[in-house]
Amino acid sequence: MNLNFTMIAQGVAFFAFIWFTMKFVWPPLLRAIETRQQQIADGLAAGERGKQDLANAAKRAEEELNAARSRAAEIIAQAEKRHTQIVEEAKGSAKAEGDRLLAAAKAEVEQEVTRAKESLREQVASLAVAGAEKILRREVDANAHAQILTQLKQEL
């Protein structure tokens, strides 16, 4: 065989192989490579989005935690204010009740004093009548002198 013919045949076979590879083998390989590159890029982007979402979620969680702490502090302050208000109301009602009881006791004391004075007036009047009866050594008519005794009670 001829060396030139072998070289030309090998060259033609090589170009036919290249043409066949570029026409039928190369496009599916390029598509597979591009698909894989796209998947890798999408995966990296998803990972980056995941990191960003995680950072955002952590930030939101911190904000929610701060809001909850703030709300808890507000609720505690309201509870303390309500506690103080209830204590003040209880003090006020206790003072009012004490004042009412004191007024009632004073009124009762005044009534007892009035009753005692009335009783003393009656006893003094009785003693005066008894004394006058003993002095006069005669019987005093209670009906006749009832007006005098009533007037004497009012004067005492």
Secondary structure as GFF3:
##gff-version 3
##sequence-region A 1 156
A	DSSP	alpha_helix	3	20	.	.	.	ID=ss1
A	DSSP	pi_helix	21	25	.	.	.	ID=ss2
A	DSSP	alpha_helix	26	136	.	.	.	ID=ss3
A	DSSP	alpha_helix	146	155	.	.	.	ID=ss4
###
